[in-house]
Amino acid sequence: MNGLPAFNLRHLEAVAAAGRLGSISAASEALHLSQPAMTQAVAKVEALLGHRMFDRQPSGVQPTEAGRRMIARIERAMGYIARGGQRVRHGARLPPLPHVERRVTLGQLRALIAVDDAGSFAVAATQTGISQPALHRAARDLERLLEVDLLVRQGRTVQPTRAAARLLRFARLAQAELLAGIDELADLISAGGGRVSVGTMPLARSLLLPRALARFARADPRASVDVVEGPYIELLSRLREGTLDLLVGAMREPAPVGDVTQVPLFVDDPVIVGRTGHPLHARGSFEFSELLEFPWVIAAAGAPVRHRWEAMFSERGLTPPPLRIQSGSVLVMRGLMLEDDWLTLMSRDQFLFEKRAGLLSEIPGAGISMRRKIGLTMRDDWRPTPSQAAFAAMFRAVCGEWTSEKAMEARPFRYG
């Protein structure tokens, strides 16, 4: 799998079994391997990781701190692979296969992920350095093992079947667990320096996330953070498959799926925004229905701000105006407003710099309240590495400080 050492899944299973049973001999019996084969499997994993997994004792083996951390990740990864294999067969209405995870190889999963990422065997071969015949063979072997079709050709591309989509999610989660284990081993040698992947939505990316990123970079210069922007549904999908660690931004209520946890951090109140000099500014006060006279740019259906925008009109007995342009991109919205009399809903912090420059302004007098919750979204079974936990804590701290700053700004000034 991408970014992982050339692990053998059977060797990883041997390490997990020895740690769980506390004995090489007991693990060899459980896995039906000879003791020399078990010893060799553990040694190969230790060589790949550069860490000793066990302390050998007369009574058996005791996991080292490195072993304890890695074994926990291996067991979680194996659990995901097992769930993936059985979900695929259940989705195809086939009876479960016993211990399917023991016959799947990381090479097969690596091939499936590579072809899915690339959209073709040829591109996947170029990106991974694995030959096309080897990729074909690994993918077909996996199909024969699971007894379901996984990849189908559509024109010049190769697309995953529904069964493959289910398996890919759990394969990527297994990959994320093993990568997290490697990060945790590195943390034993030198604290910090792990990897964090963050999906961000418009409000967070304008002010709060940059502040948290700058502070995190100062606190841990060796750490790397991958910031990913995109539609919420795409970000949520990546979170659920483990390629993102957490999402920051507006929460969905209720949560759209049952396997994520949302942690609210503060409440934001979007306002109506237009260019400085917008006709509504000149009018001073105006009737709410006059907002229908101007073009609006709002995110597509499903976004919290879109729901609040629609409710803003419907609560007053008005039909929302037709949207000629739907976009959640702050850059697109800013560009439209600067070009003409477009209106949108934004947090005050999303146009802070344009307001200071005299380009965009809040449209006063609408008398609306559009409160929405901003927070973190994570997988409910997420087990963060030290770096990931530190970043999440940093973002929470930044949000807490920001909330305190806004409260201070809102306090009336008292003389004397």
Secondary structure, DSSP 8 states (H G I E B T S, - for coil): -TT-----HHHHHHHHHHHHHT-HHHHHHHHT--HHHHHHHHHHHHHHHTS--EEEETTEEEE-HHHHHHHHHHHHHHHHHHHHHHHHHHHTT----TTGGGT--HHHHHHHHHHHHHSSHHHHHHHH---HHHHHHHHHHHHHHHTS--EEEETTEEEE-HHHHHHHHHHHHHHHHHHHHHHHHHHHHSS---EEEEEE-HHIIIIIHHHHHHHHHHH-TT-EEEEEE--HHHHHHHHHTTS-SEEEEE--SS-SSTTEEEEEEEEE--EEEEETT-HHHHHSS--GGGGGGS-BEE--TTSHHHHHHHHHHHTTT------SEE---HHHHHHHHHHSS-BEEE-GGGGHHHHHTTSEEE-TT------EEEEEEEETT----HHHHHHHHHHHHHHHHHHHHHHHHHS-----
